[in-house]
Amino acid sequence: MSPVLAMASPDRWSDVLSTRIAALGEVIFVHHGVLDRDEVDRYLADAEAHATAAAVGVSTRKRLMNLLVEGLENIRHHTSKELAHTAFAMLVHGAGGFTLLFGNAAPQVIVTALSHRIGILNEMDEADLREHHLKLLANDGRTERGGAGLGLLTLVRKSSGPVVAHVLPRDRDTAFLALELELAC
């Protein structure tokens, strides 16, 4: 987990991260606020068009699309209505590959649990991640909205290195959580 980051305004909590990430290359898209299905589709189309134009290999393009679908849909489906306006997503293509950011505000207890879970997943090797994936698929506790952890597991498995969890305090009960992922080309 990253150190706690300073922010200028709770309305623009992601500015510190987005400024740093934007400097890494070409910004393909950046999103602030409520995320709807049409926007998800538009961002996916923009990413696909960019990757195709940049002659990114097919396997990397597929992994990119998997990461984007998972990250954007996690924001859309798992952010409470009261905090939906805090959603943030960004995709940047630089010399080494792609950097993806996904985030939103959530209750402190959830942010803490997710950050801890990401740390555990980051420490697993590919064989452990594969075995864990099979166990989660067999878990009867999954719901239509997920909840079993498959989304986080997919983000860790498909990215090119550890997923970084950035936590920024929001108020007494909630915090902002942003996940930073790399995908090498």
ABEGO torsion letter per residue (X at the ends): XBBBBBBABAAAAAAAAAAAAAAAEBBABBBBEBBBAAAAAAAAAAAAAAAAAAGBBAAAAAAAAAAAAAAAAAAAAABBAAAAAABBBBBBBBAAEBBBBBBBBBBAAAAAAAAAAAAAAAABBAAAAAAAAAAAAABAABBAAEGAGAAAAAAAAABBEBBBBBBBBABAABBBBBBBBBBBX
